């Protein structure tokens, strides 16, 4: 695995800790670009129903829960 996006020798979304991130863009194959607060990374959103603007909980590169939904995007659907 490439660690070009990792900081301080720890990958934010691939580490052994679950972190909150915000989805910036959703891609094909249930992948999304997320804002980690220190940059962007790509994670899987296959296990959750989430979209751009939603805050998700990510562990080991996989979204495991939706923390908050982007209400503006939800109203547009």
N, C-alpha and C positions, 0 to 999 in steps of 0.2 A: 504494500500500500504506500502511495506517495504521501509524504508528510510536508509538502510544500506549503500547505495551508495551516499547519500546526504552529503553535506558539509555545515557547519555553519547553520544548521537548514533550509536550502533552497535546494531543489532538482534542480539541474541545468537544466535538461531537462523537469521537470514537473512543474516548477514555472510558474508565470504569465508573463514571459519574453521569447521571442524567442532568441535562441542562435545558433551560428554556431558551428558545430561539424563535425568530419571526420569519415566516415564509415570505420570500421576496418574489419568487416566480415558481410556478408549477411546470414540470416538464413531462414528456411521455414516459411510459413505463413506471409510473408512480414514484418519480423522483422530483425533488424540489431543491432550489437554491434557497438557503436560509442566511439570515443575518445573525451572526453570533455575538455581535457587539465588538468583536475584534477583527471582523472581516466576514467573508462569505464562504460557505461550504455547500456541498451537495449531499443530501441525505435522502433516504427512502421514506416515503409516506404511505407505503402499501398497507399498513395496519390501521391507519386512521383516515377519517373523512375530513380533510383539511384543505384550505385554499390560501391564495395570496393574502397576506395581512394577518393571518391567524398566528397565534403564539402556540408553539407545540413543545412538548417535552421529548428530548432526543437522548437515546442511550445507544452506544455502540453503532452510530450511524443510522439508526432506525427510529422514526417517530413512534412513540408509544402512547401518547395521549395528546388531546387538544386542551390547552390551558384556557385560552380565550379565543373567541371567534371575532373576525373582522366584521362587525355588524353592517358596515356600508356595503361590502361585497355580498353579504348574505341577503340584503334587501334587493340587490340588483338581479339576483338569480330568479 
